Amino acid sequence: MKDKIFIDTNIWLYAFMEQDFKKTSIAREIIDKNMEQICLSTQILNEICINLLKKANYSEEEIKNLIKNFDEVYEIYPIRIEDCLKASEVRNKFNISYWDSLVIASALNNGCIILYSEDMQHNQIIENQLKIINPFLNNKE
């Protein structure tokens, strides 16, 4: 079994919205290369949908199709009480925002080892398990 990765909302939006060619290309490459390893939470799915409805003028039919497709292709985890409690620990320990801590908690609790996000501290490792990677930084690792 391959290691699971978690992809934050902003990466998905770059893949769908095509407003920044370079970031769209990088986001799509991450998704394409990791198709079988990707997981996300219902929080991420909801954030993707609301942004595509408001900012990209997706129709409800397009959103329904996207949700069905995501359900068929990716592991989608509901937000549970355990995630909320873990998020509180993460906020307390790392001084991370509420929503970002919930993303991290969901990734941790579902066994992910990588979290791709533009919004969090690059290369930070949470609980010796989860490495946060900003794929848009020009670094050579």
MDTraj code that builds the backbone (N, CA, C; nanometers):
import mdtraj as md
import numpy as np

residues = "MET LYS ASP LYS ILE PHE ILE ASP THR ASN ILE TRP LEU TYR ALA PHE MET GLU GLN ASP PHE LYS LYS THR SER ILE ALA ARG GLU ILE ILE ASP LYS ASN MET GLU GLN ILE CYS LEU SER THR GLN ILE LEU ASN GLU ILE CYS ILE ASN LEU LEU LYS LYS ALA ASN TYR SER GLU GLU GLU ILE LYS ASN LEU ILE LYS ASN PHE ASP GLU VAL TYR GLU ILE TYR PRO ILE ARG ILE GLU ASP CYS LEU LYS ALA SER GLU VAL ARG ASN LYS PHE ASN ILE SER TYR TRP ASP SER LEU VAL ILE ALA SER ALA LEU ASN ASN GLY CYS ILE ILE LEU TYR SER GLU ASP MET GLN HIS ASN GLN ILE ILE GLU ASN GLN LEU LYS ILE ILE ASN PRO PHE LEU ASN ASN LYS GLU".split()
xyz = np.array([
    [0.0840, -0.1201, 0.0000],
    [0.0000, 0.0000, 0.0000],
    [0.0877, 0.1254, 0.0000],
    [0.0553, 0.2165, -0.0855],
    [0.1315, 0.3405, -0.0944],
    [0.0925, 0.4342, 0.0194],
    [0.1870, 0.5233, 0.0529],
    [0.1600, 0.6218, 0.1568],
    [0.0513, 0.7182, 0.1119],
    [-0.0344, 0.7556, 0.2060],
    [-0.1450, 0.8458, 0.1739],
    [-0.1001, 0.9913, 0.1820],
    [-0.1529, 1.0704, 0.0893],
    [-0.1266, 1.2142, 0.0919],
    [-0.2594, 1.2896, 0.0969],
    [-0.2533, 1.4065, 0.1580],
    [-0.3699, 1.4922, 0.1758],
    [-0.3438, 1.6201, 0.0977],
    [-0.4417, 1.6667, 0.0241],
    [-0.4248, 1.7872, -0.0575],
    [-0.5215, 1.8943, -0.0096],
    [-0.4662, 2.0102, 0.0267],
    [-0.5456, 2.1214, 0.0781],
    [-0.6261, 2.1866, -0.0345],
    [-0.7263, 2.2593, 0.0049],
    [-0.8203, 2.3219, -0.0881],
    [-0.7509, 2.4054, -0.1952],
    [-0.6540, 2.4871, -0.1546],
    [-0.5915, 2.5788, -0.2509],
    [-0.5266, 2.5056, -0.3676],
    [-0.4702, 2.3892, -0.3432],
    [-0.4079, 2.3123, -0.4515],
    [-0.5147, 2.2644, -0.5499],
    [-0.6255, 2.2124, -0.4959],
    [-0.7371, 2.1692, -0.5814],
    [-0.7890, 2.2853, -0.6656],
    [-0.8030, 2.4031, -0.6043],
    [-0.8585, 2.5179, -0.6774],
    [-0.7669, 2.5607, -0.7915],
    [-0.6360, 2.5585, -0.7687],
    [-0.5448, 2.5887, -0.8794],
    [-0.5627, 2.4880, -0.9924],
    [-0.5838, 2.3622, -0.9585],
    [-0.6018, 2.2591, -1.0613],
    [-0.7280, 2.2820, -1.1437],
    [-0.8327, 2.3315, -1.0801],
    [-0.9605, 2.3499, -1.1484],
    [-0.9769, 2.4864, -1.2151],
    [-0.9241, 2.5922, -1.1570],
    [-0.9611, 2.7270, -1.1996],
    [-0.8700, 2.7893, -1.3047],
    [-0.7522, 2.7398, -1.3247],
    [-0.6636, 2.7840, -1.4328],
    [-0.6378, 2.9349, -1.4351],
    [-0.6210, 2.9954, -1.3186],
    [-0.5931, 3.1390, -1.3146],
    [-0.4436, 3.1701, -1.3155],
    [-0.3633, 3.0725, -1.2802],
    [-0.2185, 3.0884, -1.2770],
    [-0.1601, 2.9647, -1.3448],
    [-0.1106, 2.9822, -1.4671],
    [-0.0685, 2.8667, -1.5473],
    [0.0323, 2.7785, -1.4743],
    [0.1338, 2.8403, -1.4144],
    [0.2385, 2.7630, -1.3471],
    [0.1807, 2.6831, -1.2306],
    [0.1010, 2.7483, -1.1474],
    [0.0435, 2.6792, -1.0314],
    [-0.0580, 2.5733, -1.0744],
    [-0.1336, 2.6021, -1.1782],
    [-0.2281, 2.5025, -1.2305],
    [-0.1527, 2.3787, -1.2773],
    [-0.0441, 2.3993, -1.3478],
    [0.0361, 2.2884, -1.3982],
    [0.0936, 2.2045, -1.2838],
    [0.1469, 2.2703, -1.1828],
    [0.2043, 2.2000, -1.0673],
    [0.0958, 2.1247, -0.9918],
    [-0.0177, 2.1898, -0.9683],
    [-0.1278, 2.1260, -0.8952],
    [-0.1776, 2.0022, -0.9689],
    [-0.1952, 2.0144, -1.0979],
    [-0.2430, 1.8997, -1.1766],
    [-0.1414, 1.7861, -1.1774],
    [-0.0150, 1.8205, -1.1817],
    [0.0889, 1.7173, -1.1793],
    [0.0860, 1.6408, -1.0468],
    [0.0707, 1.7121, -0.9359],
    [0.0616, 1.6464, -0.8046],
    [-0.0570, 1.5510, -0.8012],
    [-0.1701, 1.5974, -0.8484],
    [-0.2914, 1.5146, -0.8476],
    [-0.2743, 1.3941, -0.9390],
    [-0.2245, 1.4163, -1.0596],
    [-0.2079, 1.3064, -1.1555],
    [-0.1086, 1.2010, -1.1067],
    [0.0023, 1.2451, -1.0478],
    [0.1061, 1.1518, -1.0034],
    [0.0659, 1.0727, -0.8790],
    [-0.0275, 1.1258, -0.8027],
    [-0.0624, 1.0655, -0.6741],
    [-0.2063, 1.0176, -0.6666],
    [-0.2689, 0.9968, -0.7799],
    [-0.4116, 0.9654, -0.7874],
    [-0.4562, 0.8590, -0.6869],
    [-0.3804, 0.7518, -0.6749],
    [-0.4215, 0.6407, -0.5890],
    [-0.3909, 0.6640, -0.4420],
    [-0.3151, 0.7669, -0.4108],
    [-0.2757, 0.7944, -0.2732],
    [-0.3547, 0.9092, -0.2108],
    [-0.4273, 0.9829, -0.2902],
    [-0.4920, 1.1054, -0.2441],
    [-0.6112, 1.0756, -0.1552],
    [-0.6170, 1.1497, -0.0462],
    [-0.7367, 1.1490, 0.0361],
    [-0.7658, 1.2934, 0.0772],
    [-0.8885, 1.3165, 0.1145],
    [-0.9307, 1.4487, 0.1575],
    [-1.0468, 1.4336, 0.2537],
    [-1.0786, 1.5417, 0.3202],
    [-1.1902, 1.5407, 0.4151],
    [-1.3125, 1.6059, 0.3513],
    [-1.4248, 1.5855, 0.4152],
    [-1.5464, 1.6524, 0.3691],
    [-1.5302, 1.8039, 0.3786],
    [-1.4501, 1.8508, 0.4725],
    [-1.4215, 1.9944, 0.4822],
    [-1.3593, 2.0444, 0.3520],
    [-1.2584, 1.9739, 0.3034],
    [-1.1909, 2.0142, 0.1793],
    [-1.2878, 2.0091, 0.0621],
    [-1.3649, 1.9015, 0.0528],
    [-1.4618, 1.8892, -0.0564],
    [-1.5612, 2.0049, -0.0539],
    [-1.6100, 2.0406, 0.0635],
    [-1.7033, 2.1530, 0.0752],
    [-1.6383, 2.2850, 0.0349],
    [-1.5141, 2.3058, 0.0758],
    [-1.4437, 2.4292, 0.0398],
    [-1.4204, 2.4375, -0.1115],
    [-1.3870, 2.3252, -0.1723],
    [-1.3706, 2.3229, -0.3182],
    [-1.5020, 2.3628, -0.3847],
    [-1.6103, 2.3010, -0.3426],
    [-1.7411, 2.3260, -0.4051],
    [-1.7850, 2.4711, -0.3915],
    [-1.7760, 2.5270, -0.2723],
    [-1.8225, 2.6649, -0.2535],
    [-1.7385, 2.7617, -0.3366],
    [-1.6082, 2.7368, -0.3453],
    [-1.5231, 2.8249, -0.4254],
    [-1.5499, 2.8116, -0.5744],
    [-1.5744, 2.6910, -0.6209],
    [-1.6051, 2.6733, -0.7633],
    [-1.7412, 2.7327, -0.7981],
    [-1.8359, 2.7242, -0.7071],
    [-1.9667, 2.7872, -0.7300],
    [-1.9544, 2.9389, -0.7374],
    [-1.8819, 2.9976, -0.6426],
    [-1.8752, 3.1437, -0.6324],
    [-1.7741, 3.2068, -0.7268],
    [-1.6567, 3.1468, -0.7384],
    [-1.5480, 3.2108, -0.8124],
    [-1.5333, 3.1618, -0.9560],
    [-1.5775, 3.0401, -0.9833],
    [-1.5599, 2.9847, -1.1177],
    [-1.6933, 2.9614, -1.1873],
    [-1.8007, 3.0057, -1.1236],
    [-1.9353, 2.9968, -1.1816],
    [-1.9757, 2.8556, -1.2229],
    [-1.9328, 2.7573, -1.1453],
    [-1.9795, 2.6211, -1.1712],
    [-2.1291, 2.6142, -1.1453],
    [-2.1974, 2.5340, -1.2228],
    [-2.3410, 2.5112, -1.2011],
    [-2.3578, 2.4033, -1.0940],
    [-2.4779, 2.3927, -1.0412],
    [-2.5057, 2.2871, -0.9433],
    [-2.4857, 2.1493, -1.0053],
    [-2.5185, 2.1360, -1.1316],
    [-2.4988, 2.0078, -1.1997],
    [-2.3497, 1.9727, -1.2064],
    [-2.2662, 2.0716, -1.2370],
    [-2.1216, 2.0482, -1.2404],
    [-2.0684, 2.0107, -1.1021],
    [-2.1211, 2.0761, -1.0001],
    [-2.0794, 2.0455, -0.8627],
    [-2.1207, 1.9037, -0.8247],
    [-2.2437, 1.8660, -0.8577],
    [-2.2888, 1.7295, -0.8289],
    [-2.2007, 1.6267, -0.8989],
    [-2.1658, 1.6525, -1.0230],
    [-2.0788, 1.5610, -1.0971],
    [-1.9391, 1.5541, -1.0356],
    [-1.8882, 1.6680, -0.9926],
    [-1.7580, 1.6718, -0.9274],
    [-1.7604, 1.5889, -0.7993],
    [-1.8633, 1.6063, -0.7180],
    [-1.8754, 1.5313, -0.5926],
    [-1.8810, 1.3812, -0.6205],
    [-1.9607, 1.3421, -0.7182],
    [-1.9703, 1.1996, -0.7538],
    [-1.8356, 1.1461, -0.8008],
    [-1.7664, 1.2246, -0.8834],
    [-1.6355, 1.1834, -0.9329],
    [-1.5349, 1.1693, -0.8187],
    [-1.5312, 1.2667, -0.7298],
    [-1.4403, 1.2598, -0.6154],
    [-1.4696, 1.1361, -0.5313],
    [-1.5976, 1.1075, -0.5120],
    [-1.6371, 0.9919, -0.4319],
    [-1.5905, 0.8612, -0.4954],
    [-1.5894, 0.8563, -0.6267],
    [-1.5457, 0.7354, -0.6976],
    [-1.3938, 0.7202, -0.7001],
    [-1.3220, 0.8321, -0.7016],
    [-1.1777, 0.8284, -0.7256],
    [-1.0939, 0.8365, -0.5979],
    [-1.1347, 0.9193, -0.5022],
    [-1.0521, 0.9476, -0.3850],
    [-1.1152, 0.8949, -0.2567],
    [-1.0292, 0.8785, -0.1557],
    [-1.0793, 0.8485, -0.0217],
    [-1.1235, 0.9807, 0.0401],
    [-1.2487, 0.9871, 0.0822],
    [-1.3013, 1.1085, 0.1451],
    [-1.3427, 1.0735, 0.2871],
    [-1.2844, 1.1452, 0.3821],
    [-1.3103, 1.1186, 0.5235],
    [-1.4023, 1.2252, 0.5819],
    [-1.5036, 1.1825, 0.6548],
    [-1.5874, 1.2807, 0.7240],
    [-1.5102, 1.3397, 0.8421],
    [-1.5443, 1.4614, 0.8779],
    [-1.4868, 1.5223, 0.9977],
    [-1.5561, 1.4588, 1.1182],
    [-1.4763, 1.4051, 1.2084],
    [-1.5291, 1.3370, 1.3271],
    [-1.4906, 1.4138, 1.4531],
    [-1.5496, 1.3745, 1.5628],
    [-1.5160, 1.4356, 1.6919],
    [-1.3661, 1.4217, 1.7186],
    [-1.3093, 1.3064, 1.6857],
    [-1.1656, 1.2837, 1.7057],
    [-1.0818, 1.3867, 1.6303],
    [-1.1296, 1.4261, 1.5134],
    [-1.0585, 1.5272, 1.4349],
    [-1.0664, 1.6639, 1.5022],
    [-1.1825, 1.6966, 1.5544],
    [-1.1996, 1.8249, 1.6243],
    [-1.1106, 1.8316, 1.7482],
    [-1.1018, 1.7214, 1.8215],
    [-1.0168, 1.7175, 1.9407],
    [-0.8693, 1.7252, 1.9030],
    [-0.8301, 1.6529, 1.7994],
    [-0.6913, 1.6580, 1.7527],
    [-0.6578, 1.7982, 1.7013],
    [-0.7529, 1.8628, 1.6348],
    [-0.7319, 1.9995, 1.5856],
    [-0.7039, 2.0946, 1.7012],
    [-0.7741, 2.0758, 1.8114],
    [-0.7506, 2.1585, 1.9298],
    [-0.6076, 2.1402, 1.9808],
    [-0.5604, 2.0164, 1.9844],
    [-0.4220, 1.9892, 2.0256],
    [-0.3228, 2.0568, 1.9306],
    [-0.3493, 2.0464, 1.8017],
    [-0.2609, 2.1052, 1.7008],
    [-0.2569, 2.2572, 1.7160],
    [-0.3729, 2.3192, 1.7351],
    [-0.3776, 2.4653, 1.7534],
    [-0.2979, 2.5066, 1.8762],
    [-0.3153, 2.4326, 1.9839],
    [-0.2478, 2.4642, 2.1090],
    [-0.0962, 2.4495, 2.0962],
    [-0.0524, 2.3465, 2.0279],
    [0.0909, 2.3178, 2.0180],
    [0.1619, 2.4016, 1.9123],
    [0.0957, 2.4274, 1.7999],
    [0.1633, 2.4902, 1.6861],
    [0.1112, 2.6292, 1.6500],
    [0.0111, 2.6787, 1.7215],
    [-0.0459, 2.8112, 1.6941],
    [-0.0905, 2.8233, 1.5481],
    [-0.1710, 2.7270, 1.5057],
    [-0.2225, 2.7211, 1.3692],
    [-0.3700, 2.7584, 1.3717],
    [-0.4192, 2.8181, 1.2640],
    [-0.5587, 2.8626, 1.2586],
    [-0.6560, 2.7463, 1.2763],
    [-0.7797, 2.7799, 1.3082],
    [-0.8823, 2.6786, 1.3327],
    [-0.8981, 2.5845, 1.2136],
    [-0.9234, 2.6413, 1.0961],
    [-0.9512, 2.5576, 0.9790],
    [-0.8287, 2.4796, 0.9348],
    [-0.7114, 2.5415, 0.9391],
    [-0.5891, 2.4694, 0.9029],
    [-0.5610, 2.3563, 1.0013],
    [-0.5873, 2.3800, 1.1289],
    [-0.5650, 2.2737, 1.2275],
    [-0.6596, 2.1565, 1.2050],
    [-0.7792, 2.1839, 1.1571],
    [-0.8736, 2.0758, 1.1271],
    [-0.8272, 1.9952, 1.0053],
    [-0.7694, 2.0626, 0.9075],
    [-0.7115, 1.9934, 0.7916],
    [-0.5981, 1.9023, 0.8387],
    [-0.5094, 1.9565, 0.9197],
    [-0.3961, 1.8787, 0.9708],
    [-0.4447, 1.7601, 1.0530],
    [-0.5418, 1.7835, 1.1404],
    [-0.5946, 1.6762, 1.2252],
    [-0.6547, 1.5641, 1.1419],
    [-0.7288, 1.5992, 1.0404],
    [-0.7892, 1.4978, 0.9542],
    [-0.6815, 1.4180, 0.8812],
    [-0.5795, 1.4867, 0.8335],
    [-0.4690, 1.4176, 0.7661],
    [-0.3971, 1.3233, 0.8626],
    [-0.3685, 1.3713, 0.9823],
    [-0.3017, 1.2877, 1.0824],
    [-0.3855, 1.1661, 1.1191],
    [-0.5106, 1.1910, 1.1532],
    [-0.5972, 1.0830, 1.2007],
    [-0.6272, 0.9784, 1.0940],
    [-0.6054, 1.0131, 0.9689],
    [-0.6307, 0.9176, 0.8616],
    [-0.5020, 0.8612, 0.8014],
    [-0.3908, 0.8822, 0.8726],
    [-0.2660, 0.8168, 0.8366],
    [-0.1894, 0.8754, 0.7205],
    [-0.2135, 1.0006, 0.6880],
    [-0.1405, 1.0644, 0.5782],
    [0.0002, 1.1023, 0.6241],
    [0.0942, 1.1001, 0.5295],
    [0.2312, 1.1387, 0.5629],
    [0.2727, 1.2706, 0.4976],
    [0.1974, 1.3144, 0.3968],
    [0.2257, 1.4418, 0.3295],
    [0.0970, 1.5213, 0.3186],
    [0.1084, 1.6512, 0.3447],
    [-0.0013, 1.7455, 0.3236],
    [0.0505, 1.8532, 0.2295],
    [-0.0062, 1.8595, 0.1095],
    [0.0281, 1.9658, 0.0156],
    [-0.0606, 2.0857, 0.0440],
    [0.0032, 2.1999, 0.0721],
    [-0.0715, 2.3222, 0.1000],
    [0.0149, 2.4436, 0.0693],
    [-0.0493, 2.5453, 0.0192],
    [0.0198, 2.6722, -0.0054],
    [0.0152, 2.7611, 0.1188],
    [-0.0753, 2.7314, 0.2102],
    [-0.1051, 2.8221, 0.3212],
    [-0.0326, 2.7924, 0.4514],
    [0.0396, 2.6835, 0.4586],
    [0.1009, 2.6450, 0.5854],
    [0.2521, 2.6459, 0.5735],
    [0.3190, 2.6280, 0.6865],
    [0.4648, 2.6371, 0.6906],
    [0.5301, 2.5213, 0.6154],
    [0.6017, 2.5558, 0.5103],
    [0.6692, 2.4564, 0.4260],
    [0.7708, 2.3758, 0.5071],
    [0.7706, 2.2460, 0.4851],
    [0.8621, 2.1504, 0.5483],
    [0.8373, 2.1279, 0.6970],
    [0.7330, 2.1859, 0.7517],
    [0.7007, 2.1590, 0.8919],
    [0.6552, 2.0137, 0.9043],
    [0.7011, 1.9478, 1.0082],
    [0.6603, 1.8103, 1.0345],
    [0.5782, 1.8096, 1.1625],
    [0.4591, 1.7540, 1.1527],
    [0.3657, 1.7506, 1.2646],
    [0.3629, 1.6086, 1.3209],
    [0.3883, 1.5989, 1.4504],
    [0.3822, 1.4724, 1.5246],
    [0.4657, 1.3608, 1.4609],
    [0.5804, 1.3964, 1.4080],
    [0.6706, 1.2985, 1.3459],
    [0.6015, 1.2111, 1.2419],
    [0.4966, 1.2626, 1.1822],
    [0.4196, 1.1838, 1.0856],
    [0.3913, 1.2593, 0.9570],
    [0.3444, 1.3819, 0.9716],
    [0.2894, 1.4561, 0.8580],
    [0.3826, 1.5701, 0.8178],
    [0.4293, 1.5656, 0.6936],
    [0.5150, 1.6726, 0.6416],
    [0.4313, 1.7637, 0.5533],
    [0.4385, 1.8930, 0.5818],
    [0.3668, 1.9924, 0.5024],
    [0.4591, 2.0397, 0.3905],
    [0.4082, 2.0340, 0.2691],
    [0.4872, 2.0745, 0.1525],
    [0.4110, 2.1798, 0.0735],
    [0.4785, 2.2925, 0.0490],
    [0.4255, 2.3932, -0.0420],
    [0.4878, 2.3646, -0.1787],
    [0.4113, 2.3081, -0.2705],
    [0.4692, 2.2659, -0.3988],
    [0.5065, 2.3814, -0.4911],
    [0.4686, 2.5032, -0.4532],
    [0.4933, 2.6171, -0.5403],
    [0.6237, 2.6896, -0.5084],
    [0.6906, 2.6491, -0.4017],
    [0.8184, 2.7103, -0.3696],
    [0.9253, 2.6536, -0.4616],
    [1.0158, 2.7390, -0.5040],
    [1.1256, 2.6941, -0.5904],
    [1.2409, 2.6465, -0.5038],
    [1.2310, 2.5235, -0.4595],
    [1.3400, 2.4673, -0.3803],
    [1.3801, 2.3344, -0.4414],
    [1.4974, 2.2940, -0.4078],
    [1.5467, 2.1672, -0.4611],
    [1.5656, 2.0721, -0.3445],
    [1.4672, 1.9841, -0.3284],
    [1.4755, 1.8853, -0.2206],
    [1.4917, 1.7490, -0.2806],
])
top = md.Topology()
chain = top.add_chain()
for i, resn in enumerate(residues, 1):
    res = top.add_residue(resn, chain, resSeq=i)
    for name in ("N", "CA", "C"):
        top.add_atom(name, md.element.get_by_symbol(name[0]), res)
traj = md.Trajectory(xyz[None], top)
